[in-house]
Amino acid sequence: MSAAGPILSVQNVGKIFGLSAGFLRKPLILKALSDISFTVNEGETLGIVGESGCGKSTLGRCILQLLTPDEGKVLWLGRDLTTLPAGEMRKHRRDLQIIFQDPLASLNPRMTVGGIIADPLRTLMPELSQKQRRAKVIEMMEAVGLLPEMINRYPHEFSGGQAQRIGIARALITEPKLIVCDEPVSALDVSIQAQILNLLSELRERFNLTLVFISHDLSVVRHVSDRIMVLYLGRMIEYAPRDDLYNDAKHPYTRALLSAVPVPDPRLARARQITELVGEIPSPINPPSGCTFRTRCPYALPLCAEKRPEIEPVDAERTVACHRWREIADGAPPTQHAGASA
């Protein structure tokens, strides 16, 4: 982890979407994010994990101002991006980039690889000549493991892993300080996932990158992250250094996610205790009262339905939002109380 200070600070960010409920009906309100706060230090990787629909990608887009938060601040090098006019925000686009989940869907099929990678240069670095742009494109293709002679090919001529390398090169071409990786390996085969993760680690060291790595796969996040934030239904429920979280998770949701991660040793796999999550994640349009995880939590009590748990410190580096995390850490048994039902 880098010893440098924070370059990104997210403070109490919330995001709400209005959904049509039909003709003459009141619009539905979907609270995608609520009261999210964290910092990212220069040169480190923050992993963001959770099930589908928990708000991971929405948070990533709010960080980059691709979506405007309805509440809170996003401080980049001390400046609040949420208050900047479009012209001022444009100046920061060079430093803030994104790698998308589906490599082929994120590439323009009508453009060559060279054109795709060079496109941010035309927009954000217009002072460069065509010769200079081409030289930077070739340099970046080599950095991500693509041959320069591929520069005039089209996206459909590449495999999924190669297409993601193109997306990574496009994100790196402006020499950004921060890259949001929005599930960049989830659409790839396992063997290709390892190659892309190793590539991202190498590029992080080479270019002194700061990464926000979004994934639903805890084993993937462990490979690349320094700190990890766990989201559930738009709320942060645990935030900790990587090793602390994997060795001693405090929140029952985090424990359940970790227990589902495959273990390569059959003896260890048979010996460990699996925590099963009962039921589906609730609708964010009509979330449960109190703790939103209570409808699936084996430790839920009546208090969990009455009061939302506040985010509280476990120690100097980690936080958790759970009424009973101390009892659970001390070995409290699961409860079958009706508070665990909808």
C-alpha positions as a Markdown table, in Angstrom:
| # | Residue | x | y | z |
|---|---|---|---|---|
| 1 | Met | 0.0 | 0.0 | 0.0 |
| 2 | Ser | 1.3 | 3.5 | -0.8 |
| 3 | Ala | 2.3 | 5.7 | 2.0 |
| 4 | Ala | 1.0 | 8.7 | 0.2 |
| 5 | Gly | -2.2 | 10.5 | 1.4 |
| 6 | Pro | -5.7 | 10.3 | 0.0 |
| 7 | Ile | -6.3 | 11.6 | -3.5 |
| 8 | Leu | -10.0 | 10.6 | -3.5 |
| 9 | Ser | -12.5 | 11.2 | -0.7 |
| 10 | Val | -16.1 | 10.2 | -1.0 |
| 11 | Gln | -18.3 | 11.8 | 1.7 |
| 12 | Asn | -21.9 | 10.8 | 2.5 |
| 13 | Val | -22.7 | 10.1 | -1.2 |
| 14 | Gly | -26.3 | 9.1 | -2.1 |
| 15 | Lys | -28.0 | 8.5 | -5.4 |
| 16 | Ile | -31.7 | 8.2 | -6.1 |
| 17 | Phe | -33.4 | 7.1 | -9.3 |
| 18 | Gly | -37.0 | 7.9 | -10.2 |
| 19 | Leu | -38.8 | 5.0 | -12.0 |
| 20 | Ser | -42.0 | 5.2 | -13.9 |
| 21 | Ala | -44.9 | 3.3 | -12.3 |
| 22 | Gly | -47.3 | 3.7 | -15.2 |
| 23 | Phe | -49.7 | 6.3 | -16.5 |
| 24 | Leu | -51.1 | 8.7 | -13.8 |
| 25 | Arg | -49.2 | 6.8 | -11.0 |
| 26 | Lys | -46.7 | 8.4 | -8.7 |
| 27 | Pro | -43.1 | 7.6 | -9.8 |
| 28 | Leu | -41.3 | 4.9 | -7.8 |
| 29 | Ile | -38.1 | 5.9 | -5.9 |
| 30 | Leu | -35.1 | 3.7 | -6.0 |
| 31 | Lys | -32.4 | 4.6 | -3.5 |
| 32 | Ala | -29.3 | 3.1 | -5.2 |
| 33 | Leu | -26.8 | 4.5 | -2.8 |
| 34 | Ser | -27.1 | 5.9 | 0.8 |
| 35 | Asp | -24.5 | 7.7 | 2.9 |
| 36 | Ile | -21.3 | 6.1 | 1.4 |
| 37 | Ser | -18.0 | 7.5 | 2.7 |
| 38 | Phe | -14.5 | 6.3 | 2.2 |
| 39 | Thr | -11.0 | 7.5 | 1.0 |
| 40 | Val | -8.5 | 6.1 | -1.5 |
| 41 | Asn | -4.8 | 6.8 | -1.0 |
| 42 | Glu | -2.5 | 7.4 | -3.9 |
| 43 | Gly | -1.1 | 4.2 | -5.4 |
| 44 | Glu | -3.5 | 1.8 | -3.6 |
| 45 | Thr | -6.4 | -0.3 | -4.8 |
| 46 | Leu | -9.8 | -0.2 | -3.1 |
| 47 | Gly | -11.9 | -3.2 | -3.8 |
| 48 | Ile | -15.7 | -2.8 | -3.8 |
| 49 | Val | -17.7 | -6.1 | -3.5 |
| 50 | Gly | -21.3 | -7.2 | -3.2 |
| 51 | Glu | -24.1 | -9.0 | -5.0 |
| 52 | Ser | -25.6 | -7.8 | -8.2 |
| 53 | Gly | -27.8 | -4.8 | -7.6 |
| 54 | Cys | -26.0 | -3.5 | -4.5 |
| 55 | Gly | -24.9 | -0.3 | -6.1 |
| 56 | Lys | -21.3 | -1.0 | -7.0 |
| 57 | Ser | -21.4 | 0.3 | -10.6 |
| 58 | Thr | -23.5 | 3.2 | -9.6 |
| 59 | Leu | -20.9 | 4.2 | -7.1 |
| 60 | Gly | -18.1 | 3.9 | -9.6 |
| 61 | Arg | -20.0 | 6.2 | -12.0 |
| 62 | Cys | -20.7 | 8.7 | -9.3 |
| 63 | Ile | -17.0 | 8.8 | -8.5 |
| 64 | Leu | -16.3 | 9.7 | -12.2 |
| 65 | Gln | -19.3 | 12.1 | -12.4 |
| 66 | Leu | -20.8 | 10.0 | -15.2 |
| 67 | Leu | -23.7 | 10.1 | -12.7 |
| 68 | Thr | -24.3 | 13.1 | -10.5 |
| 69 | Pro | -24.8 | 12.1 | -6.8 |
| 70 | Asp | -28.0 | 13.5 | -5.2 |
| 71 | Glu | -26.3 | 13.8 | -1.8 |
| 72 | Gly | -22.7 | 14.2 | -0.6 |
| 73 | Lys | -19.4 | 15.1 | -2.1 |
| 74 | Val | -16.7 | 13.5 | -4.2 |
| 75 | Leu | -13.4 | 15.2 | -3.5 |
| 76 | Trp | -10.6 | 14.7 | -6.0 |
| 77 | Leu | -7.3 | 16.2 | -4.9 |
| 78 | Gly | -9.3 | 18.3 | -2.5 |
| 79 | Arg | -11.8 | 19.7 | -5.1 |
| 80 | Asp | -15.5 | 18.8 | -5.0 |
| 81 | Leu | -16.3 | 17.3 | -8.4 |
| 82 | Thr | -20.0 | 17.4 | -7.8 |
| 83 | Thr | -20.0 | 21.3 | -7.8 |
| 84 | Leu | -17.8 | 21.8 | -10.9 |
| 85 | Pro | -19.4 | 23.1 | -14.1 |
| 86 | Ala | -19.0 | 20.9 | -17.2 |
| 87 | Gly | -16.1 | 22.9 | -18.6 |
| 88 | Glu | -14.1 | 22.6 | -15.3 |
| 89 | Met | -15.0 | 18.9 | -15.0 |
| 90 | Arg | -13.7 | 18.2 | -18.5 |
| 91 | Lys | -10.2 | 19.3 | -17.3 |
| 92 | His | -10.2 | 16.4 | -14.8 |
| 93 | Arg | -11.3 | 13.7 | -17.3 |
| 94 | Arg | -7.7 | 13.1 | -18.3 |
| 95 | Asp | -7.0 | 11.9 | -14.7 |
| 96 | Leu | -10.1 | 9.9 | -14.2 |
| 97 | Gln | -10.8 | 6.9 | -16.5 |
| 98 | Ile | -12.8 | 3.6 | -16.5 |
| 99 | Ile | -12.5 | 0.0 | -17.7 |
| 100 | Phe | -15.8 | -1.5 | -18.5 |
| 101 | Gln | -17.2 | -5.0 | -17.7 |
| 102 | Asp | -17.9 | -6.2 | -21.3 |
| 103 | Pro | -14.8 | -5.7 | -23.4 |
| 104 | Leu | -16.4 | -6.1 | -26.8 |
| 105 | Ala | -19.5 | -4.1 | -26.0 |
| 106 | Ser | -17.4 | -1.2 | -24.9 |
| 107 | Leu | -15.5 | -0.9 | -28.1 |
| 108 | Asn | -16.8 | 0.8 | -31.3 |
| 109 | Pro | -17.1 | -2.0 | -33.9 |
| 110 | Arg | -16.7 | 0.6 | -36.7 |
| 111 | Met | -13.3 | 1.9 | -35.5 |
| 112 | Thr | -9.9 | 0.3 | -35.7 |
| 113 | Val | -7.9 | -0.6 | -32.6 |
| 114 | Gly | -5.6 | 2.4 | -33.2 |
| 115 | Gly | -8.6 | 4.7 | -33.5 |
| 116 | Ile | -10.3 | 3.4 | -30.3 |
| 117 | Ile | -7.1 | 3.8 | -28.2 |
| 118 | Ala | -6.3 | 7.2 | -29.7 |
| 119 | Asp | -9.9 | 8.6 | -29.3 |
| 120 | Pro | -9.3 | 10.0 | -25.7 |
| 121 | Leu | -6.2 | 11.8 | -27.0 |
| 122 | Arg | -8.2 | 13.6 | -29.6 |
| 123 | Thr | -10.7 | 14.8 | -27.0 |
| 124 | Leu | -8.5 | 15.4 | -24.0 |
| 125 | Met | -5.0 | 16.1 | -25.5 |
| 126 | Pro | -5.8 | 17.9 | -28.8 |
| 127 | Glu | -2.4 | 19.6 | -28.8 |
| 128 | Leu | -0.8 | 16.3 | -30.0 |
| 129 | Ser | -0.1 | 15.8 | -33.6 |
| 130 | Gln | -1.2 | 12.7 | -35.5 |
| 131 | Lys | 2.3 | 11.3 | -35.4 |
| 132 | Gln | 2.5 | 11.8 | -31.7 |
| 133 | Arg | -0.8 | 10.2 | -31.1 |
| 134 | Arg | 0.2 | 7.1 | -33.2 |
| 135 | Ala | 3.5 | 6.8 | -31.2 |
| 136 | Lys | 1.6 | 6.9 | -27.9 |
| 137 | Val | -0.9 | 4.3 | -29.2 |
| 138 | Ile | 1.8 | 1.9 | -30.2 |
| 139 | Glu | 3.6 | 2.4 | -26.9 |
| 140 | Met | 0.4 | 1.7 | -24.9 |
| 141 | Met | -0.4 | -1.4 | -27.1 |
| 142 | Glu | 3.0 | -2.8 | -26.2 |
| 143 | Ala | 2.5 | -2.0 | -22.5 |
| 144 | Val | -0.7 | -4.1 | -22.4 |
| 145 | Gly | 0.6 | -7.0 | -24.4 |
| 146 | Leu | -0.8 | -6.2 | -27.9 |
| 147 | Leu | 1.4 | -6.3 | -31.0 |
| 148 | Pro | 1.8 | -3.0 | -32.9 |
| 149 | Glu | 0.9 | -4.6 | -36.2 |
| 150 | Met | -2.7 | -5.1 | -34.8 |
| 151 | Ile | -3.3 | -1.4 | -34.9 |
| 152 | Asn | -5.4 | -1.4 | -38.0 |
| 153 | Arg | -7.6 | -4.4 | -37.0 |
| 154 | Tyr | -11.2 | -4.2 | -35.8 |
| 155 | Pro | -12.6 | -5.3 | -32.4 |
| 156 | His | -14.4 | -8.4 | -33.9 |
| 157 | Glu | -11.0 | -9.8 | -34.8 |
| 158 | Phe | -9.9 | -10.1 | -31.2 |
| 159 | Ser | -10.7 | -12.6 | -28.3 |
| 160 | Gly | -12.4 | -11.4 | -25.1 |
| 161 | Gly | -9.1 | -11.1 | -23.3 |
| 162 | Gln | -7.4 | -9.2 | -26.1 |
| 163 | Ala | -10.5 | -6.9 | -26.4 |
| 164 | Gln | -10.1 | -6.1 | -22.6 |
| 165 | Arg | -6.5 | -5.3 | -23.2 |
| 166 | Ile | -7.6 | -2.7 | -25.8 |
| 167 | Gly | -10.0 | -1.3 | -23.2 |
| 168 | Ile | -7.2 | -1.0 | -20.7 |
| 169 | Ala | -4.9 | 0.7 | -23.2 |
| 170 | Arg | -7.7 | 3.2 | -24.0 |
| 171 | Ala | -8.1 | 4.0 | -20.3 |
| 172 | Leu | -4.3 | 4.4 | -19.8 |
| 173 | Ile | -3.6 | 6.4 | -22.9 |
| 174 | Thr | -4.2 | 9.8 | -21.2 |
| 175 | Glu | -1.9 | 8.8 | -18.3 |
| 176 | Pro | -4.7 | 9.0 | -15.6 |
| 177 | Lys | -4.1 | 9.0 | -11.9 |
| 178 | Leu | -7.3 | 7.0 | -11.0 |
| 179 | Ile | -9.0 | 4.2 | -12.9 |
| 180 | Val | -12.3 | 2.7 | -12.0 |
| 181 | Cys | -12.3 | -1.0 | -13.0 |
| 182 | Asp | -16.0 | -2.0 | -13.3 |
| 183 | Glu | -15.9 | -5.8 | -13.1 |
| 184 | Pro | -13.2 | -6.0 | -15.8 |
| 185 | Val | -12.7 | -9.8 | -15.7 |
| 186 | Ser | -16.2 | -11.1 | -15.0 |
| 187 | Ala | -16.9 | -11.8 | -18.7 |
| 188 | Leu | -13.7 | -13.7 | -19.2 |
| 189 | Asp | -12.6 | -17.3 | -18.8 |
| 190 | Val | -10.8 | -18.1 | -15.5 |
| 191 | Ser | -7.4 | -18.5 | -17.2 |
| 192 | Ile | -7.8 | -15.2 | -19.0 |
| 193 | Gln | -9.0 | -13.5 | -15.8 |
| 194 | Ala | -5.6 | -14.3 | -14.1 |
| 195 | Gln | -3.7 | -12.8 | -17.1 |
| 196 | Ile | -5.7 | -9.6 | -16.9 |
| 197 | Leu | -5.4 | -9.3 | -13.1 |
| 198 | Asn | -1.6 | -9.8 | -13.4 |
| 199 | Leu | -1.5 | -7.2 | -16.1 |
| 200 | Leu | -3.4 | -4.7 | -14.0 |
| 201 | Ser | -1.1 | -5.3 | -11.1 |
| 202 | Glu | 2.0 | -4.7 | -13.3 |
| 203 | Leu | 0.5 | -1.5 | -14.8 |
| 204 | Arg | -0.4 | -0.2 | -11.4 |
| 205 | Glu | 3.2 | -0.5 | -10.3 |
| 206 | Arg | 4.6 | 0.8 | -13.6 |
| 207 | Phe | 2.4 | 3.9 | -13.9 |
| 208 | Asn | 1.7 | 4.5 | -10.2 |
| 209 | Leu | -2.0 | 4.0 | -10.7 |
| 210 | Thr | -4.7 | 4.3 | -8.1 |
| 211 | Leu | -7.5 | 1.8 | -8.7 |
| 212 | Val | -11.1 | 1.3 | -7.6 |
| 213 | Phe | -11.8 | -2.3 | -8.4 |
| 214 | Ile | -15.4 | -3.4 | -8.5 |
| 215 | Ser | -16.4 | -7.1 | -8.5 |
| 216 | His | -18.8 | -9.6 | -7.0 |
| 217 | Asp | -16.0 | -12.2 | -6.7 |
| 218 | Leu | -14.2 | -12.0 | -3.4 |
| 219 | Ser | -11.4 | -14.2 | -4.6 |
| 220 | Val | -10.7 | -11.8 | -7.5 |
| 221 | Val | -10.8 | -8.7 | -5.2 |
| 222 | Arg | -8.4 | -10.3 | -2.8 |
| 223 | His | -5.8 | -10.7 | -5.6 |
| 224 | Val | -5.6 | -7.0 | -6.4 |
| 225 | Ser | -6.9 | -4.9 | -3.4 |
| 226 | Asp | -5.3 | -3.2 | -0.5 |
| 227 | Arg | -8.5 | -2.3 | 1.2 |
| 228 | Ile | -12.1 | -3.7 | 0.7 |
| 229 | Met | -15.5 | -2.1 | 1.0 |
| 230 | Val | -18.6 | -4.4 | 1.2 |
| 231 | Leu | -21.9 | -3.0 | -0.1 |
| 232 | Tyr | -25.4 | -4.3 | 0.5 |
| 233 | Leu | -28.5 | -2.7 | -1.0 |
| 234 | Gly | -26.7 | 0.6 | -1.5 |
| 235 | Arg | -25.2 | 0.8 | 1.9 |
| 236 | Met | -21.6 | 0.2 | 3.1 |
| 237 | Ile | -21.7 | -2.5 | 5.7 |
| 238 | Glu | -18.0 | -3.2 | 6.2 |
| 239 | Tyr | -14.7 | -1.5 | 5.3 |
| 240 | Ala | -11.3 | -3.0 | 6.2 |
| 241 | Pro | -7.8 | -3.7 | 5.1 |
| 242 | Arg | -7.8 | -6.8 | 2.8 |
| 243 | Asp | -6.1 | -9.3 | 5.2 |
| 244 | Asp | -8.2 | -8.1 | 8.2 |
| 245 | Leu | -11.4 | -8.7 | 6.3 |
| 246 | Tyr | -10.5 | -12.1 | 4.9 |
| 247 | Asn | -9.0 | -13.4 | 8.2 |
| 248 | Asp | -11.6 | -11.9 | 10.6 |
| 249 | Ala | -14.7 | -10.5 | 8.9 |
| 250 | Lys | -17.1 | -8.8 | 11.4 |
| 251 | His | -20.4 | -8.5 | 9.4 |
| 252 | Pro | -22.5 | -11.7 | 8.9 |
| 253 | Tyr | -23.0 | -10.8 | 5.2 |
| 254 | Thr | -19.3 | -10.6 | 4.6 |
| 255 | Arg | -18.8 | -13.9 | 6.4 |
| 256 | Ala | -21.4 | -15.5 | 4.2 |
| 257 | Leu | -19.8 | -14.2 | 1.1 |
| 258 | Leu | -16.4 | -15.4 | 2.2 |
| 259 | Ser | -17.7 | -18.9 | 3.1 |
| 260 | Ala | -18.9 | -19.2 | -0.5 |
| 261 | Val | -15.5 | -18.6 | -2.0 |
| 262 | Pro | -14.1 | -21.9 | -3.4 |
| 263 | Val | -11.2 | -23.5 | -1.6 |
| 264 | Pro | -8.7 | -25.5 | -3.8 |
| 265 | Asp | -7.8 | -27.9 | -0.9 |
| 266 | Pro | -10.6 | -30.6 | -0.6 |
| 267 | Arg | -9.7 | -31.3 | 3.1 |
| 268 | Leu | -10.0 | -27.6 | 4.0 |
| 269 | Ala | -13.2 | -27.3 | 1.9 |
| 270 | Arg | -14.9 | -30.2 | 3.8 |
| 271 | Ala | -13.8 | -28.8 | 7.2 |
| 272 | Arg | -14.9 | -25.3 | 6.9 |
| 273 | Gln | -18.4 | -24.1 | 7.9 |
| 274 | Ile | -20.6 | -22.7 | 5.1 |
| 275 | Thr | -22.9 | -19.8 | 5.9 |
| 276 | Glu | -25.9 | -19.9 | 3.5 |
| 277 | Leu | -27.8 | -16.8 | 2.6 |
| 278 | Val | -31.5 | -17.5 | 2.7 |
| 279 | Gly | -33.7 | -15.8 | 0.1 |
| 280 | Glu | -33.1 | -13.1 | -2.5 |
| 281 | Ile | -31.7 | -9.7 | -2.0 |
| 282 | Pro | -34.7 | -7.4 | -1.3 |
| 283 | Ser | -36.0 | -4.8 | -3.8 |
| 284 | Pro | -34.2 | -1.4 | -3.4 |
| 285 | Ile | -37.6 | 0.2 | -4.3 |
| 286 | Asn | -39.1 | -1.2 | -1.1 |
| 287 | Pro | -36.2 | -2.1 | 1.3 |
| 288 | Pro | -36.7 | -3.7 | 4.7 |
| 289 | Ser | -37.0 | -1.4 | 7.7 |
| 290 | Gly | -34.0 | -1.0 | 10.0 |
| 291 | Cys | -31.1 | -3.2 | 8.9 |
| 292 | Thr | -31.7 | -4.0 | 5.2 |
| 293 | Phe | -29.8 | -7.3 | 5.6 |
| 294 | Arg | -32.0 | -8.5 | 8.5 |
| 295 | Thr | -34.4 | -10.5 | 6.2 |
| 296 | Arg | -31.5 | -12.9 | 5.3 |
| 297 | Cys | -29.4 | -12.6 | 8.5 |
| 298 | Pro | -29.2 | -15.7 | 10.8 |
| 299 | Tyr | -28.4 | -13.4 | 13.7 |
| 300 | Ala | -31.4 | -10.9 | 13.3 |
| 301 | Leu | -33.2 | -9.7 | 16.4 |
| 302 | Pro | -36.3 | -7.4 | 16.8 |
| 303 | Leu | -33.9 | -4.5 | 17.2 |
| 304 | Cys | -32.7 | -5.1 | 13.7 |
| 305 | Ala | -36.1 | -4.3 | 12.3 |
| 306 | Glu | -36.6 | -1.2 | 14.4 |
| 307 | Lys | -33.3 | 0.6 | 14.0 |
| 308 | Arg | -30.8 | 1.0 | 11.2 |
| 309 | Pro | -27.3 | 0.1 | 12.4 |
| 310 | Glu | -24.8 | 3.0 | 12.2 |
| 311 | Ile | -21.3 | 2.7 | 10.8 |
| 312 | Glu | -19.0 | 2.4 | 13.7 |
| 313 | Pro | -15.3 | 1.8 | 14.1 |
| 314 | Val | -13.9 | -1.6 | 14.9 |
| 315 | Asp | -10.4 | -0.2 | 15.1 |
| 316 | Ala | -8.4 | 2.7 | 13.6 |
| 317 | Glu | -8.6 | 1.2 | 10.0 |
| 318 | Arg | -11.9 | -0.6 | 9.8 |
| 319 | Thr | -15.6 | 0.0 | 10.3 |
| 320 | Val | -18.8 | -2.1 | 10.3 |
| 321 | Ala | -22.5 | -1.5 | 10.4 |
| 322 | Cys | -24.1 | -4.2 | 12.5 |
| 323 | His | -25.9 | -4.1 | 15.8 |
| 324 | Arg | -24.5 | -7.5 | 16.9 |
| 325 | Trp | -21.0 | -7.6 | 15.4 |
| 326 | Arg | -19.3 | -7.8 | 18.8 |
| 327 | Glu | -21.5 | -10.7 | 20.0 |
| 328 | Ile | -21.0 | -12.5 | 16.7 |
| 329 | Ala | -17.2 | -12.0 | 17.0 |
| 330 | Asp | -17.4 | -13.5 | 20.5 |
| 331 | Gly | -19.2 | -16.6 | 19.1 |
| 332 | Ala | -22.9 | -15.8 | 19.6 |
| 333 | Pro | -25.1 | -18.6 | 18.1 |
| 334 | Pro | -27.5 | -17.8 | 15.2 |
| 335 | Thr | -31.1 | -17.0 | 16.2 |
| 336 | Gln | -34.2 | -18.3 | 14.5 |
| 337 | His | -36.1 | -15.2 | 15.6 |
| 338 | Ala | -38.9 | -14.0 | 13.3 |
| 339 | Gly | -37.0 | -10.8 | 12.8 |
| 340 | Ala | -35.0 | -12.7 | 10.2 |
| 341 | Ser | -38.1 | -13.0 | 8.0 |
| 342 | Ala | -39.6 | -10.3 | 5.7 |
